[in-house]
Structures are given as structure tokens and as C-alpha cells.
Amino acid sequence: MMRRFVALFAGLLTGALVGGVLALMFAPNSGKALQQQIADTVDRLAGEVRRAAEERRMDLENELEKLRQPQVKLE
């Protein structure tokens, strides 16, 4: 489970970096407009990563709570 989260996070980070570099190389905007566009994109991506991490944390907490509940044996 943790490996999937790390892989997801690494993929998101790599995609963001590659996207940022490509945006700088091919952007038709210059100066302040480009800076604002990059800042907006970074904010959006950071929000998506935070939401994904929070959802994953809640899933793991729910799973942990299920595991902590007493198991009933039927005989």
C-alpha cells in the first residue's frame, strides 16, 4: 500500500516538473503573465497532491480502525 502512495507521489512530482519545464520552453507568454500562470499551476497541483494525500490518510485510518475491532469467532 505504501509503495503505491510513494509511486503515485513520485509520478505526480515528476509530471509537475516535466510540465513546468515544457511550459517554460514553449510558453507564448513572457514575464509577469508567465510567472502568474506557473504560480497558479503549482498551487493547483499542490492542492491536488494535498487532497490525494488526505484521502489516502483517511482510507488508511479507516482500515486501521477496522483492524483494531475485535474479531468474532463463530463456532
C-alpha positions as CSV (number, residue, x, y, z in Angstrom):
1,M,0.0,0.0,0.0
2,M,2.7,2.5,1.0
3,R,4.6,1.7,-2.2
4,R,1.6,2.7,-4.3
5,F,1.4,6.0,-2.5
6,V,5.1,6.7,-2.9
7,A,4.9,5.7,-6.6
8,L,1.8,8.0,-7.1
9,F,3.5,10.9,-5.4
10,A,6.7,10.4,-7.3
11,G,4.7,10.3,-10.6
12,L,2.8,13.4,-9.7
13,L,6.0,15.2,-8.8
14,T,7.8,14.1,-12.0
15,G,4.9,15.1,-14.1
16,A,4.7,18.5,-12.5
17,L,8.4,19.1,-13.1
18,V,8.3,18.0,-16.7
19,G,5.2,20.0,-17.3
20,G,6.9,23.1,-15.7
21,V,10.0,22.8,-17.9
22,L,7.9,22.3,-21.0
23,A,5.7,25.3,-20.1
24,L,8.8,27.5,-19.8
25,M,10.2,26.3,-23.0
26,F,7.1,26.7,-25.2
27,A,5.1,29.4,-23.4
28,P,3.8,32.2,-25.6
29,N,3.6,34.4,-22.6
30,S,6.5,36.3,-21.0
31,G,7.4,38.0,-17.8
32,K,4.7,38.5,-15.2
33,A,2.0,36.6,-17.1
34,L,4.1,33.5,-17.3
35,Q,5.1,33.8,-13.6
36,Q,1.4,34.0,-12.6
37,Q,0.5,31.1,-14.8
38,I,3.2,29.0,-13.3
39,A,2.2,30.0,-9.8
40,D,-1.4,29.1,-10.5
41,T,-0.4,25.7,-11.9
42,V,1.9,25.0,-8.9
43,D,-0.9,26.0,-6.5
44,R,-3.4,23.7,-8.3
45,L,-1.0,20.8,-8.4
46,A,-0.1,21.3,-4.7
47,G,-3.8,21.3,-3.8
48,E,-4.4,18.1,-5.8
49,V,-1.5,16.4,-4.0
50,R,-2.8,17.6,-0.6
51,R,-6.3,16.3,-1.4
52,A,-4.9,12.9,-2.6
53,A,-2.7,12.6,0.5
54,E,-5.6,13.5,2.8
55,E,-7.9,10.9,1.1
56,R,-5.2,8.3,1.4
57,R,-4.7,9.1,5.1
58,M,-8.4,8.8,5.8
59,D,-8.5,5.5,3.9
60,L,-5.6,4.2,6.0
61,E,-7.2,5.4,9.2
62,N,-10.5,3.6,8.4
63,E,-8.6,0.4,7.5
64,L,-6.7,0.6,10.8
65,E,-9.9,1.1,12.7
66,K,-11.4,-2.0,11.1
67,L,-8.3,-4.0,12.0
68,R,-8.5,-2.8,15.6
69,Q,-12.1,-4.0,16.1
70,P,-12.4,-7.3,17.9
71,Q,-12.8,-10.3,15.7
72,V,-15.7,-12.6,16.5
73,K,-15.2,-16.3,16.1
74,L,-18.2,-18.4,15.1
75,E,-18.0,-22.0,16.2
